[in-house]
Amino acid sequence: MGVKLISYLLLLLLVLVTGVVRYKKLTTPFKILTLLIISTLLLEISAKICAVRFRNNLPVMHIISITQYLFYSFAYYHLFKNNIIRNSILASIFLFIIFFTVNSLLIQPYYSDFPSNAVLASEILYAIFSLLLFKQMLLYPLQVNIIKQSVFWYNTAMLFFSTTMFLNLGLINYFIKHQLNDLIVYDFTFVINMIFYLLIGISILIDNKEISTYNV
């Protein structure tokens, strides 16, 4: 197990411990994020085991893509005030499950292809959700320093992740098409994930239901 993978798993574990320790103090969206970290850690370990033992972790990648969308969408559902947006998120979950199923069975089979279609679709929606949530934060500002607001760190993480993953997937396809060394892509992915989960960890660390108006 390489140093980068160990560092990544340790960061996930640290975020998980933070969430578990603070679970009772967390608002609903960040309780959902804590549960997501649990599933992410287990699935990442499973992916590594499958890669080593079966030389194929693509089925796990498909599971990760749908699992993450479900958790992040439900977190956003609890953060929005507008019922139209909330209902749209629920509708997107229903449609995404259908799209994911069709993609994994017919378009990008779970046993042979990386689910880039599902990932790209989810990144587009994450970016839209994050921009809409920043708009809501401007319309309904809290009397709390923005860097002390857990929703700010979470939303920043999601906007960062969704936009950089677009570039990352583009790099992967380019490198494969031109048969180039893809080490730089994996290094880029590692940096993205480390920054992303660090920001998620900060959001979980500072979240507090006693001062948040986003809890439902």
N, C-alpha and C positions, 0 to 999 in steps of 0.2 A: 504494500500500500504506500503510494507516494506521499511526499511531504504536503503537496497541495491538497490532496484528497483528505488527508488527516486534518489539515488546518480547516478545511471547509466543514468537515463533520464536527470538529470541536466547536466551531462557531455556531453551528446549528444546535449543538448540545447546550452551549452557553445560553443561547436565546430561549431554548426550551426550559431550562432550569429557571431562568428569569420569569418566564410566563407561569410556570407551575407554582413558584414561590409567591407570586403576586396575584394568582388567579382570582381570589375572592375580591380583590380591589379593582379588578379590570372591568371596563365596560364591555357590553356584548360583542362589539366588533373585534376587540382585542382578545377576548376569550376564544373567539373563532380562529384568530390568527395563531394562538397558542396551540390549538388542536391541529391546525394546518402544519405547524412546525413538527409536531409529533409524527404526523403521517409522512412529511417530507423526509425527515431523518430516517425513518424505517424504509421508505421507498428508495432512497439514495443508497442505503446499505444493501438492499435487495438488488439494486441495479448493478452494484459492484460485484456481488456474489454471482449473479447471472452472467456477467461479462467474463468472469474468470472461469466459472465452471462450465457454462454452456456456450461461451463466446457469442452471446446474443442477449443484450439487455433491452432490445427494442420494445417488447411487450410491456416492460416496466415503464419505459418512456411514455407510452400511450396512456398508461394508468396515471402517471404523474401529470400529464397535460390536462386530463379531465378533472382530476382531484383538485389541482390548484385553481382551475377556473371556478369550480363550485365554491370553494372556501373563500377566495378573494371576492367573488360576486356577492356572497351572503354578507361578507364584512361590509362591502359598499352599500348593500341594501339597508343595513342598520345605521349607516352614516348619513344617508340622505334624508332630507325633510320632505321633499316634493314627492307626492304619491304617484305622479305620472312617471317620474324617474324610477321610483321603487318598483312599480309594476312592470316597467320596461326591463329592469334587471331580472325580474322573475321570468319574464317572457324569453329573455336572452338565454337564461339557464336551460329552459325547456328546448329551445331551438338548438342550442349548442350541444346538448346531449344527443339529439337526432343527428346533427352534423358530424359529431365525433364518432358515433356508431357507424354511419355510412362511410366516413373517411377511413376508419380503422379496419373495416371489413372489405371494402371495395376499391377505394382510391389509393390509400397508402397502408397496405396490410400490416397489421400489428407485428407480424413475425418477420417482416423483411424491410420495412421502411420506417424512417424517422417521421413522426407526425408533424411535419413542418406546417401543413395546412391548418391544423388545429391550433398550433402555437401561434402562427401569424394572426389568425382570427381572434384569438384571445388577447394578443398584444394590442390589436386595434381597439378592442373594447376596453381594455385597461386604460389606455391613453385617453379615450373618451370619458370614462368614468372619472379619471383623475382631474381632467380639465373642468368637468362639471362640478366636481367637489371643491376645487379651488375657487370657482365662481361662487359657490354657496358660501364659502368662508369669507369672501369679500362682501357678500350681501348681508351676512349675519355674523359680523365680527364678535369675537369673545373678548372680554376684558382681562385677557391673560396674554402675556408675552408669547408671540407665535412659536418661539423655539421651545416653549414649555408645553405646547399643545401636541399631544400624541398623534392626532389626526394629521397634522402638518408633516411629521416625519414619515408616517405611513404613506400618505399621498405622494410625497416627494419620492419615496422609494419606488412606488408603483409607476410614476411617470418616468423616472430614470430607467427602470428595468424595461418597461414596454418600448421605449424609444431606442435604447441601446441594443435590445434583442433583435429589433428589425435589422440593424446593421450587422449583428452577429450572424443571423441566418443568411443574410446576403453574402457575407464573407464565406460561410460554409459552402453554399452552392457554387460560388465563384471558384473556390479552391478545388472542389471536387471536379468541376467541369474542365479546369485547366491542369488537373493532376499536380497540384502544387502541395508543398509541405504545409499541413494544416496545424502545425504546432502553435503558430501565432493565434489561431482561432481559439484553440483550447485555453491558451493563456488569457486571452481576452474574456472568454466565458468565465474563467476562474475569478478574474478581477471583478466582473459584473456581479457575480453571485456573492462575493465577499462584501462588496459595498452594499448591495441590496439587503442582505440579511443583517448587516450591521445597522442599517437604518431601521429595519423592522424591529430589531432588538431594542433600539433606543425608544421607539414608539411604545413598545410593551413595557419598558422600564419606567417611563414617565406617565403612563396612562393612569387615571384616577377617576373613578365614578363620582366622587364627591365634588369634583370641579368641572366635569365634562357635561355638556348639554347634548352630546351626540348619542348617549345611551338611551336605549328604548326598553 
